[in-house]
Amino acid sequence: ELDKKLPSDSRRSESRLLEAMDGICSPANFRVYEYPPPTMAKACEVFMGDHEDAVESTLREMAGKTKEISELTDAVCFSRTGVCDGIDLTPTGNKGEPNVYMDNQPISGDEL
C-alpha cells in the first residue's frame, strides 16, 4: 500500500514518505485483499509498530531503483525484517468453489 502512495521515481522525500506512512493501516486501504479489512488493519498496526524504521529506510533506499513491488516486498519482508521467513507467499487465487466450514470443519457444496 505504501508503494501505491509514493511516487515511483527518486523523489521520495522525507515529508512525502511520512505523509504516505501516516494512516497506512486504515481499514480503507485493505478492501481489495482476501482478509477482512479490520483484521488486516490490526496486523498492519502490529507490523508497523515493530518495523516502521525498517520500512521507512527501505523505501528511501530503493526510491527510483525498482519498479517491481516484488523487489520491495522481498527487501522489507525477508531482508530487513525477516517476518516472512518460512511463509508461503504464493497467492491463493482460488477461483473455484468457496471453502465452507461448519463447526471448524470443511464441508462440501453437496452437504449444503
C-alpha positions as CSV (number, residue, x, y, z in Angstrom):
1,E,0.0,0.0,0.0
2,L,2.8,2.4,0.7
3,D,4.3,1.9,-2.7
4,K,1.0,3.0,-4.2
5,K,1.0,6.2,-2.3
6,L,4.6,7.2,-3.2
7,P,6.0,8.5,-6.5
8,S,7.8,5.7,-8.4
9,D,10.9,7.9,-9.1
10,S,13.6,9.1,-6.8
11,R,11.5,12.0,-5.4
12,R,10.7,10.1,-2.2
13,S,11.5,12.9,0.2
14,E,11.2,12.5,3.9
15,S,8.0,14.6,4.1
16,R,6.3,12.5,1.2
17,L,7.4,9.3,2.9
18,L,6.0,10.3,6.3
19,E,2.8,11.6,4.7
20,A,2.3,8.2,2.9
21,M,3.0,6.3,6.1
22,D,0.5,8.3,8.1
23,G,-2.7,6.4,8.1
24,I,-1.4,3.5,6.1
25,C,-3.0,1.0,8.4
26,S,-6.5,2.4,7.8
27,P,-9.1,-0.4,7.0
28,A,-10.0,1.5,3.9
29,N,-6.6,0.6,2.4
30,F,-7.3,-3.1,2.7
31,R,-10.7,-3.6,1.0
32,V,-9.1,-5.4,-2.0
33,Y,-7.5,-8.1,-0.1
34,E,-8.6,-11.6,0.8
35,Y,-8.8,-11.0,4.6
36,P,-11.3,-8.7,6.3
37,P,-10.1,-5.0,6.5
38,P,-10.3,-4.8,10.3
39,T,-8.0,-7.9,10.6
40,M,-5.6,-6.5,8.0
41,A,-5.5,-3.1,9.8
42,K,-4.7,-4.7,13.1
43,A,-1.9,-6.8,11.6
44,C,-0.6,-3.7,9.8
45,E,-0.5,-1.7,13.1
46,V,1.4,-4.5,14.8
47,F,3.8,-4.8,11.9
48,M,4.4,-1.1,11.6
49,G,4.8,-0.7,15.4
50,D,7.6,-3.3,15.2
51,H,9.2,-2.4,11.9
52,E,8.4,1.2,10.9
53,D,12.0,2.2,10.8
54,A,13.0,-0.7,8.5
55,V,10.1,0.0,6.2
56,E,10.9,3.7,6.0
57,S,14.6,3.2,5.4
58,T,14.0,0.5,2.7
59,L,11.5,2.8,0.9
60,R,14.0,5.6,1.0
61,E,16.9,3.5,-0.2
62,M,15.0,1.8,-3.0
63,A,13.5,5.0,-4.4
64,G,13.9,5.1,-8.1
65,K,15.8,1.8,-8.2
66,T,13.0,-0.6,-8.8
67,K,9.6,-0.7,-10.4
68,E,8.7,-4.1,-9.2
69,I,6.7,-4.4,-6.0
70,S,8.1,-7.9,-5.5
71,E,11.6,-6.5,-5.0
72,L,10.3,-4.0,-2.4
73,T,8.4,-6.8,-0.7
74,D,11.4,-9.1,-0.6
75,A,13.6,-6.3,0.8
76,V,11.1,-5.5,3.6
77,C,9.6,-8.9,4.2
78,F,12.8,-11.0,4.1
79,S,16.0,-9.0,4.1
80,R,15.2,-6.2,6.5
81,T,12.7,-7.7,9.0
82,G,12.7,-11.5,8.4
83,V,8.9,-11.6,9.2
84,C,8.2,-13.7,6.1
85,D,10.9,-16.3,6.7
86,G,9.2,-19.7,6.3
87,I,5.9,-18.3,4.9
88,D,4.5,-19.4,1.6
89,L,3.6,-16.1,-0.2
90,T,2.1,-17.8,-3.2
91,P,-1.3,-16.1,-4.0
92,T,-4.2,-18.4,-3.2
93,G,-6.4,-17.1,-6.0
94,N,-8.9,-19.9,-5.6
95,K,-11.4,-19.3,-8.4
96,G,-13.3,-22.5,-7.8
97,E,-15.8,-23.3,-5.1
98,P,-15.5,-21.3,-1.9
99,N,-14.2,-23.0,1.2
100,V,-17.2,-23.5,3.5
101,Y,-16.8,-24.5,7.2
102,M,-19.2,-25.7,9.8
103,D,-18.1,-26.1,13.4
104,N,-14.5,-25.5,12.1
105,Q,-14.8,-28.5,9.8
106,P,-14.7,-28.1,6.0
107,I,-17.9,-29.2,4.2
108,S,-18.5,-29.8,0.5
109,G,-21.1,-27.9,-1.5
110,D,-23.1,-31.2,-1.7
111,E,-23.7,-31.1,2.0
112,L,-25.3,-27.7,1.9
